[in-house]
Amino acid sequence: SIMKCNHLNTVGESYGDHLFFTVQLSLVLLFLSIVSIVHGLCPWILTGTVSDKIKYLNEKLSTR
């Protein structure tokens, strides 16, 4: 559909590039979910890990 083409043009990616990026992002978010649970159980470890990475991802996604 035209929405699909517009989105890919907006982000400047091919379908394959976009798929790779979204799968990579999904895996990072899954990993961060696990880290967050571990931190919740043991708050003295992994402090700042999730928040720092989310800030980085926000900057990366904001430029797309």
Secondary structure, 3 states (H helix, E strand, C coil): CHHHHHHHHHHCCCHHHHHHHHHHHHHHHHHHHHHHHHHHHCCCCCCCHHHHHHHHHHHHHHCC
